[in-house]
Amino acid sequence: MKSKVEKPKLILGLIGSPRRLGNSELITKEISRHITIPHTLRLIRLPSLNILPCKACYGCIMDNPCPQNDDMGFILEELVRADAVIVASPVYFLGANAIFKKILDRGFLFFDILHRVYKKPSVLVNLYGMKGRIGAAPHTLLTFASFLGLDVKASVDLHAAMPGEVIIDPHSINAAKRLGEMLFSKKKAGTGSGCPFCGCEFVRMKRRTFICALCHGKFSIDKEGLRIKIKEGDLFGTPEHRLLHKEWLKGMKDRFLASRKEILRAAQQYKDVGKWIIP
């Protein structure tokens, strides 16, 4: 009896840099070299795609097709096809490439594929130049992965100021090796110094309690500097729990229709205030 040949895994590399053979592309390919199981690496250069702004029409929330005819459908299809995802982006002005925010602004479309991408393994890589100037970049990539429901194995920050520098840095090569070996394993990096629930390093403070800006989990820090979990956030969870957000958004339509006349009357007084200017 012939043994069953395992089909190679599909790895999707989402490259957040327009530069060819730049650090984001190179580190993604280096990570791929250390994935120990047979696989095919498929790459998307995100800044080259046509991603239009959300029109705030709520059509997708009401299960209607998005009116924007662009490349969002292409990204979603590739995420569904993939068995795992590598996301890499340079840091621009204390943030990830703006393409990730453009995609996130269309994030209601994630609801359509949530069941098919939930818990797919992923690793996130932020490539920065100046020490201490990474800003909100890790938060952006973590937000992107979290709202897709991906299983983030690790989020790492690698120094690479010059184009291609990442592949001549032994520290970065070692990091790529760890990430490649980790992607399909049961291993997962710790949450570092961030939120003990999701690892996000952005928090709000309310008295002596920290509230995670991503998952909304609550924690405190004791005298020894240890993070003490207080309450897990309710933003994420199973696909069924996440889809409650969509149902809440649908309910917004009914609430608006009930108050529409009152709102329109109140808004009318602002109709001719100010002067619109165009290039």
N, C-alpha and C positions, 0 to 999 in steps of 0.2 A: 504494500500500500504506500502510495506516494505521500510524503509529508507535505503539509500545506505551507506554501511559500507566503510569508508575511509581506503584505503590501507596504512599500516605503511610506513613511510618514510625510505629510506636507507641512513644512514650516513656512509661515508667512513673516517676512521681514518688512516692517513698516519704517521707512527711512524718512526722517523729518528734516533732511537737508537737501538743498538743490545742488550741492557740489558733488560731482562725479568722483568716485574714489576718495571721497572725504572721510572724516573720522567715523561718522554714523554708519556709512556703508561698510567700511572696512571692519569695524568692530562686530557688526552683525554677521559678516562672513566668517570672521575669526571664531565667533561663538558657534556658528554652524559646524566648523571643522572639529569641534570637540563634543558634538552630539554623537553618542556612541551607537545609536541604532540607525539603520538605513533610512535615509530621508531625502527629500527634494526641497531645496530652498527657493521659494518664490518671493520676489522683491517688488515692492511698490515705492516709487519715489513720490511721496505724498505732495510736496509743493508743486509738482508738475500737473496735478489733477485739477479739474474744474469743479470747485465746491462753491455753490452759490449760497448767499445768506438765507437764513430761515425767513419766511414771509409771515410768520406768526398767524397763519390761517387756521391752525388746529385741525387741518384736514387729516393728517396722519393719526391724530388722537381719536378721530371719529372713524378710523379704519378706511379712509379714502386714500388714493394714491397721492404722493407728494407732487405738487405742481411744478417743482423745480426739476428741470431736465438736465441733470449733471452727472457727476461720477460717484455720488453717494451710494447708489445701488451697486456699483462695481466693488467698492470697498466692502460693503456688507456681504456680498456674495463670496468674496475671497476670505473673509473672516469665517464664514460658515464652512467653506471648503477645508480650511486649515485645521491641522491637529494641534498646533501650538503657534504662539506668536512672539516675535522679538520686536520690540519697539525701541528705536534709537533716535535721539534728537540732539542737535547742538543747543547751547544756551545763547539766546539773543536778548540783550537788554534785560537780564534777570528773569527770563522766561523761555519756555520751549518755543520752537518755531510756531508762528501764528496759525499754521494749518491745523494744528490740533484743536485750537479754540473754534475755528470755523467748522470743524467736524462735530465738536461737542455742542455747538449751537443748533445742530440738526439732530441732537441725540435722542429726540423722541422716536426716531426711526429705529433705535436700538431695541425698542420693545418688540419689533417684528421678528428679530432673530435671537432674542434672549435665551429661549429654550435650547437653541442649537449651538450657542457659543458658551453657555454657562460652564464654568470650571475648566475651560481649556487652559492649559498651562501657558504662562507668559513670563518674560523677563523684560525689565525696563532699564534703559541706559541713557543717562544724561551726560553730555560731553561739554565741559566748561573750560574756559581759558584762564581767567584770573582767579586766584585763590580767594575763597570766601564770597565769590560773586555768582552764586548759582541761583539765588532768588527763589522764584516760584516754579522753576522748571520741574523738579520732582513731583510737586503737587499736581501739575497739569497732566503729566503722563499717568500718574496714579489715578487721577480722576477719570481719565479716558478709559483705562483698563477696568476700573471698578464699576463704572456704569455699564460696561459691556458684560460684567459678571465673570471676567477672566480670573483665573487663579494666579495671582502674582507671586511667583517663586522668589523673586528678588528685584529690588530697585537699587541700582548702583549709580554713583557719580564718579566719572573718570576725567582726569585732567588731560586735555588735548587742545592746545591753543593753535598750533600750526596745522595746516591741512595734511592729513596722513600721519600725524605724529603718534597717534594712538598705537600703531602697530610696531613702533620701535621702543615702546615703554614696557619693560618687563612686568611692572605692576598691572598694567592694563591687559597684557597677554595672560597673566595668571588669573585675572578676574574673568576673562573670556572663557578660560578653561573651566573654571568653577561653574559659570553660568551654563555652559554647554552640557556639563555633566549633571547639573541640577534640573534642567528643564523637564525631563521625563521621569525624574526620580521622585521619591517621597519626601526628599529634603526640601526645606524652605528656609530662607534667610530670616533672621530675627527682625524685630521691628525697630532695632537701633534705638535712637533717642526720641523717636516720635511717638505717636499714639500707640498704646499697647494693644489696641484692637486691630488697626489697619496699617500702622506704620507712618501715616501722614504726619509731617512735621509742622503743619500749620494748625494752630489752636486759638481759641478765644478764651479769655479768662473771666470767670464770674466768681467773685470773692476768692476762695482758695481752691476752686475747682477749674480744671482745664476741660474745654469742650472741643473735640476734634472738628476741624472745619470741613472734613470730608465725610466721615461716617457718623458724626454727631455723638460718638461715644464720650463718656465722662470719666475722668480719672484725676488723681491728685498725686503729689510727690511728697514722700515723707522726709524726715530729717536726714536720712542717709542717702537721699537722692533716688530712692526706688519709686517707680511708678505704681500706684495702687489703683487697680480697676474699680470703678464705682458702678457704672452702668453701660452696657453695650448699646451702641447706636442702633436705631431702627430704620435707617435709610436703605441698607442692603439686606441680604438674606437670600432665601430661595427665589427662583423666578416668580413663583406665585405671589410671594410677599412684595416683590419689586413691582409687579403688575398692578398692585393696589394703587400705586401712584398714577398709573394710566386711568384707572377708574375714577380717581379723585379729580383728575383733569377733565374727564368727560362731564363730571358733575358741575364743573365750572361753567359749562355752556348753559345748563339749565338755570344756574344762579344769575348769569348775565342776562338771559332772556327775561327773567323775572324783574330785573332792575333796569333793563335797557332804556326805556323811555325816560326814567329819572336821570340816568347817567348822561344820555344824549342832551337833555335839556341843560344840565349843569355844564357840560363840555362846550356847548354852543357859544358861550360868552368868550371863549379863548380862540375862536376860529380865525379872527383877523389880527391877532396880536403878533407883532414881530414881522420881519421881512425875510423870506427865504432867499438865499443866494446860491448860485451854482457856478461852476468853473466857466 
